[in-house]
Amino acid sequence: VAHLLKRAIRELGQDYEAFRKLFEYLQNAKNPAFITMLANVLPFIPNGIVPYAAAQTSLGDLPFLAAVAAGSALQIFADCAVGSLILSGDYLVAMAIFAALILFAVVLYWKRDAVTRFMNRW
């Protein structure tokens, strides 16, 4: 299933010029699985374009699926929570969750060597 998903995303993403820089960055990255996971965690990068870009890399099927799932799960949960909080008027808590996501991404990047070693055990 991961192989078919990756292949379909690769074919769909070839037509979009706007994604070329992200594709090139991921293709030249030392560890594209880490960059894929990190990009999915960031709240200001749309979740839809990251799998398109990651499908263009040499990632194997399992690292591709794991990186997209690990990065997207937290982001999707946080998006739902922030949306609900904004609708209920809790703007401060919503901003705190948004800031916590950014802080989490910064810590992931700061500890990228340890995270990469952990990811390479797959």
C-alpha positions, -999 to +999 in steps of 0.1 A: +000+000+000+028+024+009+045+017-024+013+024-044+007+056-024+042+068-029+040+061-067+007+079-071+019+109-051+051+111-072+030+111-105+006+137-092+033+160-079+053+163-112+029+189-126+033+215-099+061+239-104+055+255-070+068+224-053+101+222-072+122+239-044+109+215-018+115+186-041+150+196-047+157+203-011+144+168-001+163+151-029+196+167-018+189+162+019+213+140+039+182+124+056+150+130+036+129+110+062+139+134+089+131+165+068+098+149+057+088+144+094+100+178+104+081+195+075+049+177+085+052+189+121+055+226+112+021+242+114+026+267+085+035+241+058+004+224+043+003+187+050-006+179+015+026+191-002+051+173+020+041+138+008+043+150-028+078+162-022+089+132-002+076+108-029+102+124-053+131+112-031+149+079-028+131+071+005+121+035+008+085+026+013+086+020+051+107+052+059+084+072+037+052+059+054+067+062+089+080+098+083+047+110+069+026+093+096+049+104+125+050+140+114+013+143+103-003+127+134+007+155+158+000+182+133-035+169+125-044+166+162-031+201+169-049+216+139-082+201+151-076+213+187-066+249+176-096+251+153-119+240+181-103+265+205-106+294+181-143+286+175-149+286+212-130+318+217-100+304+235-075+323+214-047+323+240-047+285+244-049+281+206-018+304+202+000+284+230-006+251+211+006+267+179+037+280+197+043+246+213+043+230+178+069+254+166+089+248+197+087+211+192+099+214+156+128+236+168+138+209+194+135+182+168+158+202+145+182+209+174+183+172+183+183+161+147+214+139+150+198+118+178+165+117+160+182+107+128+201+079+145+168+067+160+151+068+126+179+050+109+172+019+131+141+012+110 
